């Protein structure tokens, strides 16, 4: 376990300084968040945040596995008191450099989302996890139990992630997207360091940890939000070709929900 954990840390420390990941830290990328903080979230996820959290101002928010920290920056700009944690020291250092440059008051810590050892109990109004977190988590119950631990009674956890229903299918040849190409069974969750959790894995771990599910949204691809666009697929494609990605008649994957957002609440006084 320690060897696997160190492999993941080393990989993300290296990835954090790659040209690909630095593209998330350009002045243009950061200015886009400054101009419109809501752009850091899927539109439906942002509506869920507003509905259940209400006013962001002075709310205490934790973003574990914070990655590119776009959500962290957005919450700060919306007036929240934000803490960012990530298992990668370089991710935290790179994000802190941006926050210092912008004079944003954000707490940063290197921490494992499955344990959250640096985080005290019962202090947060919201814990938010964004896309790409669960694939690195090998113990869902530990993660959700610690998320529940650090929330206040009645506090919220909201996650946004790729929908597990898309996991068995591959992109395939662009000319053949009218057919679904199955790459693996739905229940093949363990792919080495990557974990492709099923819906039942996520929900059972949440409920067992002490979180009560408030609301679920399954989001179909909307223009500008389809995950395929962020995998290099938009390169060299015309606008007409991109639009076809969102039509299930020309791209069978568009018939499946692309994203899953779930809001849950810590049992206790509401």
C-alpha positions as CSV (number, residue, x, y, z in Angstrom):
1,X,0.0,0.0,0.0
2,X,2.8,2.5,0.9
3,X,4.6,1.7,-2.4
4,X,1.4,2.3,-4.4
5,X,0.7,5.5,-2.5
6,X,4.3,6.8,-3.2
7,X,3.9,5.9,-6.9
8,X,0.8,8.0,-7.1
9,X,2.5,10.9,-5.2
10,X,5.5,10.8,-7.5
11,X,3.4,10.7,-10.6
12,X,1.3,13.7,-9.6
13,X,4.4,15.7,-8.5
14,X,5.8,15.2,-12.0
15,X,2.5,15.8,-13.7
16,X,1.9,19.0,-11.8
17,X,5.0,20.5,-13.6
18,X,4.1,19.2,-17.0
19,X,3.2,21.5,-19.9
20,X,-0.3,19.9,-19.9
21,X,-1.0,20.8,-16.3
22,X,0.6,24.2,-16.5
23,X,-2.0,25.0,-19.1
24,X,-4.5,25.1,-16.2
25,X,-2.4,27.8,-14.6
26,X,-2.0,30.3,-17.4
27,X,-3.0,33.9,-16.9
28,X,-5.8,33.3,-19.3
29,X,-7.1,30.2,-17.4
30,X,-7.0,32.0,-14.0
31,X,-8.5,35.3,-15.4
32,X,-11.5,33.3,-16.7
33,X,-12.2,32.1,-13.2
34,X,-11.7,35.6,-11.8
35,X,-14.2,37.0,-14.4
36,X,-16.7,34.2,-13.8
37,X,-16.1,32.0,-10.8
38,X,-19.1,29.8,-11.7
39,X,-17.2,28.6,-14.8
40,X,-15.1,26.4,-12.5
41,X,-18.1,24.1,-12.1
42,X,-20.5,22.2,-14.3
43,X,-23.6,24.5,-14.6
44,X,-25.9,21.9,-13.0
45,X,-23.4,21.3,-10.2
46,X,-23.2,25.1,-9.5
47,X,-27.0,25.3,-9.3
48,X,-26.9,22.5,-6.7
49,X,-24.2,24.3,-4.7
50,X,-26.3,27.5,-4.6
51,X,-29.5,25.6,-3.8
52,X,-28.1,23.6,-0.9
53,X,-25.4,25.9,0.5
54,X,-27.1,29.2,-0.2
55,X,-24.8,32.2,0.2
56,X,-21.1,31.3,-0.2
57,X,-19.9,34.2,1.9
58,X,-17.9,33.1,5.0
59,X,-18.9,29.5,4.6
60,X,-16.1,27.1,5.6
61,X,-15.3,24.9,2.6
62,X,-12.8,22.0,2.2
63,X,-11.7,20.8,-1.2
64,X,-9.7,17.6,-0.8
65,X,-7.8,16.2,-3.8
66,X,-7.9,19.7,-5.1
67,X,-5.9,19.1,-8.3
68,X,-5.9,22.2,-10.5
69,X,-7.5,24.1,-7.7
70,X,-10.0,25.9,-10.0
71,X,-12.9,25.1,-7.6
72,X,-10.8,26.3,-4.7
73,X,-10.1,29.6,-6.4
74,X,-13.8,30.0,-7.4
75,X,-15.0,29.4,-3.8
76,X,-12.6,32.0,-2.5
77,X,-13.7,34.5,-5.1
78,X,-17.3,33.8,-4.1
79,X,-16.5,34.8,-0.5
80,X,-15.9,31.4,1.2
81,X,-13.2,30.5,3.7
82,X,-11.5,27.7,1.7
83,X,-9.0,25.0,2.6
84,X,-7.3,23.1,-0.2
85,X,-5.6,19.7,0.4
86,X,-3.9,17.3,-2.1
87,X,-1.6,14.3,-1.7
88,X,0.8,16.0,-4.1
89,X,3.1,18.6,-2.6
90,X,3.8,20.1,-6.0
91,X,0.1,20.6,-6.7
92,X,-0.2,22.4,-3.4
93,X,2.9,24.5,-4.0
94,X,1.8,25.5,-7.6
95,X,-1.7,26.4,-6.4
96,X,-0.4,28.4,-3.5
97,X,1.9,30.4,-5.8
98,X,-1.2,31.5,-7.8
99,X,-3.1,32.4,-4.6
100,X,-0.2,34.4,-3.3
101,X,0.1,36.2,-6.6
102,X,-3.6,37.1,-6.5
103,X,-3.6,37.9,-2.8
104,X,-6.2,35.2,-2.1
105,X,-6.5,34.0,1.5
106,X,-6.6,30.2,1.1
107,X,-5.4,27.5,3.5
108,X,-3.2,24.8,1.8
109,X,-2.1,21.5,3.2
110,X,-0.6,18.3,1.9
111,X,-3.0,15.5,2.9
112,X,-4.4,12.2,1.8
113,X,-8.2,12.4,1.0
114,X,-8.7,8.9,2.5
115,X,-7.5,10.1,6.0
116,X,-7.5,13.9,6.1
117,X,-5.1,13.8,9.0
118,X,-4.4,17.6,9.0
119,X,-8.1,18.4,9.3
120,X,-10.0,18.7,12.6
121,X,-13.5,17.3,13.2
122,X,-16.8,19.1,12.8
123,X,-15.6,22.4,11.2
124,X,-16.8,22.6,7.6
125,X,-20.1,23.6,6.1
126,X,-19.2,21.9,2.8
127,X,-16.7,19.4,1.5
128,X,-16.5,19.5,-2.3
129,X,-14.8,16.9,-4.5
130,X,-14.6,17.4,-8.3
131,X,-14.1,15.2,-11.3
132,X,-11.1,12.9,-11.3
133,X,-10.9,12.3,-7.5
134,X,-12.5,8.9,-7.0
135,X,-10.3,7.1,-9.5
136,X,-7.3,7.5,-7.1
137,X,-9.2,6.4,-4.0
138,X,-8.7,2.7,-3.1
139,X,-10.9,2.9,0.1
140,X,-14.2,4.7,-0.5
141,X,-15.5,4.1,3.0
142,X,-12.4,5.7,4.6
143,X,-12.7,8.7,2.3
144,X,-16.4,9.3,3.0
145,X,-16.1,8.6,6.7
146,X,-13.4,11.2,7.0
147,X,-15.4,13.7,4.9
148,X,-18.3,13.1,7.3
149,X,-16.0,13.5,10.3
150,X,-14.8,17.0,9.3
151,X,-18.3,18.3,8.5
152,X,-20.4,20.1,11.0
153,X,-23.7,18.5,11.9
154,X,-25.9,19.1,8.9
155,X,-22.9,20.0,6.8
156,X,-22.9,19.1,3.1
157,X,-20.7,17.0,0.8
158,X,-21.2,17.6,-2.9
159,X,-19.3,15.7,-5.6
160,X,-19.1,16.0,-9.3
161,X,-17.6,13.1,-11.3
162,X,-17.6,11.3,-14.5
163,X,-20.7,9.0,-14.6
164,X,-19.7,5.4,-13.9
165,X,-22.0,4.2,-16.7
166,X,-19.5,5.6,-19.2
167,X,-16.6,3.5,-17.8
168,X,-17.1,0.3,-19.9
169,X,-17.0,2.3,-23.2
170,X,-14.1,3.7,-25.3
171,X,-14.0,6.6,-27.6
172,X,-13.2,4.6,-30.7
173,X,-12.6,5.9,-34.1
174,X,-14.5,9.3,-34.7
175,X,-16.0,7.8,-37.8
176,X,-17.4,4.9,-35.8
177,X,-19.0,6.7,-32.9
178,X,-22.5,5.6,-33.9
179,X,-21.5,2.3,-32.3
180,X,-20.7,1.7,-28.6
181,X,-17.3,0.1,-28.1
182,X,-17.1,-1.9,-25.0
183,X,-13.6,-2.0,-23.5
184,X,-14.2,-3.7,-20.1
185,X,-17.1,-5.0,-18.0
186,X,-18.9,-2.4,-15.8
187,X,-17.9,-4.3,-12.6
188,X,-14.1,-4.3,-13.4
189,X,-13.3,-1.6,-10.9
190,X,-9.7,-2.4,-10.1
191,X,-7.3,-1.2,-12.9
192,X,-4.1,-1.0,-11.0
193,X,-3.7,2.5,-9.5
194,X,-7.0,3.5,-11.1
195,X,-10.3,2.6,-9.6
196,X,-13.4,2.7,-11.7
197,X,-16.1,2.6,-9.0
198,X,-19.7,1.6,-9.7
199,X,-22.7,3.6,-8.6
200,X,-23.4,1.1,-5.9
201,X,-19.9,1.4,-4.6
202,X,-20.2,5.1,-4.2
203,X,-23.7,5.2,-2.7
204,X,-23.1,2.3,-0.3
205,X,-19.9,3.9,1.1
206,X,-21.6,7.3,1.5
207,X,-24.6,5.8,3.4
208,X,-22.3,3.6,5.6
209,X,-20.2,6.7,6.5
210,X,-23.1,8.6,8.0
211,X,-24.0,10.8,5.0
212,X,-27.6,11.1,3.9
213,X,-28.3,11.6,0.2
214,X,-30.2,14.9,-0.5
215,X,-30.2,15.2,-4.3
216,X,-28.8,13.4,-7.3
217,X,-28.3,14.8,-10.9
218,X,-27.2,12.7,-13.9
219,X,-26.1,15.2,-16.6
220,X,-26.1,14.4,-20.2
221,X,-23.5,16.0,-22.5
222,X,-24.0,19.8,-23.0
223,X,-21.9,21.8,-25.4
224,X,-18.6,22.7,-23.7
225,X,-19.1,20.2,-20.9
226,X,-18.5,16.8,-22.6
227,X,-15.5,15.0,-21.1
228,X,-14.4,13.9,-24.6
229,X,-13.5,17.4,-25.4
230,X,-10.8,17.5,-22.7
231,X,-9.1,14.4,-23.9
232,X,-7.6,16.0,-27.0
233,X,-10.6,15.0,-29.1
234,X,-11.5,18.6,-30.1
235,X,-8.1,19.1,-31.8
236,X,-8.6,19.5,-35.5
237,X,-12.4,19.2,-35.3
238,X,-14.7,21.7,-36.9
239,X,-17.6,23.2,-35.0
240,X,-20.0,21.0,-36.9
241,X,-18.0,17.9,-35.9
242,X,-17.9,19.0,-32.3
243,X,-21.7,19.5,-32.3
244,X,-22.1,15.9,-33.5
245,X,-20.5,14.8,-30.3
246,X,-23.6,15.9,-28.4
247,X,-26.1,14.2,-30.7
248,X,-26.8,10.6,-29.7
249,X,-27.6,9.7,-33.3
250,X,-24.1,10.4,-34.4
251,X,-22.3,9.7,-31.1
252,X,-23.8,6.8,-29.1
253,X,-21.9,7.9,-26.0
254,X,-24.1,11.0,-25.9
255,X,-27.1,8.7,-25.1
256,X,-25.5,8.0,-21.7
257,X,-25.3,10.4,-18.8
258,X,-21.8,11.9,-18.9
259,X,-21.6,13.3,-15.4
260,X,-22.9,12.5,-11.9
261,X,-23.4,15.1,-9.1
262,X,-24.6,14.1,-5.7
263,X,-25.4,16.2,-2.6
264,X,-25.4,14.5,0.8
265,X,-25.7,15.8,4.3
266,X,-24.0,14.7,7.6
267,X,-26.6,13.2,9.9
268,X,-27.3,15.5,12.9
269,X,-29.0,18.7,13.6
270,X,-30.2,20.3,10.4
